Amino acid sequence: MMKGSGLFFLSFWILGTPTLWAQTVSKNISVSFEIEPVTVLKANSESGVSAVRLGPVSPGTQVPNQTLTVSIVTNTRQRYRVYHELRGEVTSSEGISFPQDQLLFMATAGTQGGASQVPSFIPVPQGEISLFTSKSEGGPDSFQILYSLENKKLFSAGLYYGNISLDLRTE
Amino acid sequence: MRIHHRLLIGALFLSLWLGGSWGYSQGTPIQLEVLSDPFIDFTSNRSSFTLNFSKFTRGVTTNTTDVTYTIKANNVVRTEGVVLAKLDDLFPNIALQAQLDSYTKNGGDAHLVATSNGFISVTTQEAGLANKVVDEGSGKILDGTFMIHYQAKALEDLAAGEHIRTLTVIFADT
């Protein structure tokens, strides 16, 4: 019995190769995912661009308000604020400043519970102003910024440009 | 080694402090454009007037009639001859004369002054009655009212009759 077993073992060793036999090899690999915190702020006008175009302005005529839809997409649970910053003056190519008290804006409340910090029309201030605050647990939200012209003064004819920045900061 | 430790502790405190304030920031630029169209609104309080000669001899003048004009314009680049007057046809032996007076500024950054101190003859050629004076800034905005005095002068002895002409007063911004 012992001899027989020894022969069988020997023949296996001579004739057989390891590849002829099914093998299962298992290895444990540690897998971990790191999902980075992402917060994206997008602002689009009704025409789909990141620009606010008011006018043409003529005395005595009502200029339609312009709406900027601001969307915040985030996978964080942090509270955040959106700041509005008018960088420098709104000026024409000739260097004429647009009367700043005539340019107004406001922000609506968020569709997901965020609060407007400018709920009614006020003149757009130069520099930075807090515009919107998310709910305490943060999360995606969307709100609108409405721009309007007082149009009670006679503006010098021309095309005026200004630069706005919307800044999102998490807590 | 001790310096490294201090740096690490400092960085730790800094990160803890930043963690408690509004930290992460993301900016989105937006362009703002405001288009203001060129605009002129020029009106007068009268559409016609009559000047009467009380005498018919050469050199006499008629009564003076005043017409008040209102101007709102936002692209007044022109400085000389901003207000002009002309007749469609000359009166026979009669000179129509005009003089700008008393510009009242309601707004804007410029005002109007008369081109001369006295009356100016109005003919079939455009005659400048007012120049623009810049008060501040671009000086392209006029918002105000002014008066023009009109009178006529006999160049010769006049025969009795009635003469009607069309007087055109022009506001020119460029």
Contacts between the chains, C-beta under 8 A, distances in Angstrom:
chain1	res1	chain2	res2	distance
A	37	B	24	7.8
A	39	B	24	6.8
A	39	B	26	6.2
A	40	B	26	7.6
A	41	B	26	5.6
A	41	B	28	5.3
A	42	B	28	7.0
A	43	B	28	5.3
A	43	B	30	5.8
A	50	B	28	6.8
A	50	B	29	7.0
A	50	B	30	5.1
A	50	B	31	7.1
A	51	B	30	6.4
A	51	B	31	4.4
A	51	B	32	7.4
A	51	B	33	6.6
A	52	B	30	6.3
A	52	B	31	7.3
A	52	B	32	4.9
A	52	B	33	7.0
A	53	B	33	4.7
A	53	B	35	7.4
A	54	B	32	7.8
A	54	B	33	7.0
A	54	B	34	4.7
A	54	B	35	7.3
A	55	B	33	7.7
A	55	B	34	5.5
A	55	B	35	3.5
A	55	B	36	6.3
A	55	B	37	7.3
A	56	B	35	4.6
A	56	B	36	7.0
A	56	B	37	4.3
A	57	B	34	6.8
A	57	B	35	6.6
A	57	B	36	4.5
A	57	B	37	6.6
A	58	B	37	5.5
A	58	B	39	5.5
A	59	B	39	6.1
A	59	B	41	7.2
A	59	B	72	6.3
A	59	B	74	7.8
A	68	B	30	6.9
A	78	B	24	7.8
A	80	B	22	7.8
A	80	B	24	8.0
A	81	B	22	6.1
A	86	B	32	7.7
A	90	B	32	6.2
A	90	B	34	6.4
A	94	B	138	6.6
A	96	B	137	6.6
A	96	B	138	4.7
A	96	B	140	7.8
A	97	B	137	7.9
A	98	B	34	5.7
A	103	B	34	7.2
A	147	B	32	7.7
A	149	B	34	7.2
A	153	B	107	7.0
A	154	B	39	7.4
A	154	B	72	6.1
A	154	B	74	5.1
A	154	B	107	6.1
A	154	B	108	6.3
A	154	B	141	5.3
A	154	B	143	5.4
A	155	B	34	7.8
A	155	B	36	4.1
A	155	B	74	6.1
A	155	B	141	7.8
A	156	B	36	6.7
A	156	B	74	5.4
A	156	B	75	7.1
A	156	B	109	7.8
A	156	B	137	7.7
A	156	B	138	5.2
A	156	B	140	4.7
A	156	B	141	5.5
A	157	B	36	5.2
A	157	B	37	6.3
A	157	B	38	4.2
A	157	B	39	6.8
A	157	B	74	4.8
A	157	B	75	3.7
A	157	B	140	7.0
A	158	B	36	5.8
A	158	B	75	8.0
A	159	B	33	6.5
A	159	B	34	7.5
A	159	B	35	5.3
A	159	B	36	7.7
A	160	B	33	6.9
A	160	B	34	4.3
A	160	B	35	7.7
A	160	B	36	7.1
A	161	B	31	6.9
A	161	B	32	6.8
A	161	B	33	5.9
A	162	B	31	7.7
A	162	B	32	3.8
A	162	B	33	7.8
A	162	B	34	7.7
A	163	B	29	6.6
A	163	B	30	7.7
A	163	B	31	6.7
A	163	B	32	6.9
A	164	B	29	7.3
A	164	B	30	4.2
A	164	B	31	7.5
A	164	B	32	5.4
A	165	B	27	4.9
A	165	B	28	6.8
A	165	B	29	5.5
A	165	B	30	7.1
A	166	B	27	6.9
A	166	B	28	4.6
A	166	B	30	6.5
A	167	B	25	6.0
A	167	B	26	7.0
A	167	B	27	4.8
A	167	B	28	7.8
A	168	B	24	7.9
A	168	B	25	6.9
A	168	B	26	4.7
A	168	B	27	7.9
A	168	B	28	7.9
A	169	B	22	4.0
A	169	B	23	6.8
A	169	B	24	6.4
A	169	B	25	4.8
A	169	B	26	7.9
A	170	B	22	6.8
A	170	B	23	5.9
A	170	B	24	4.2
A	171	B	21	7.5
A	171	B	22	5.8
A	171	B	23	7.2
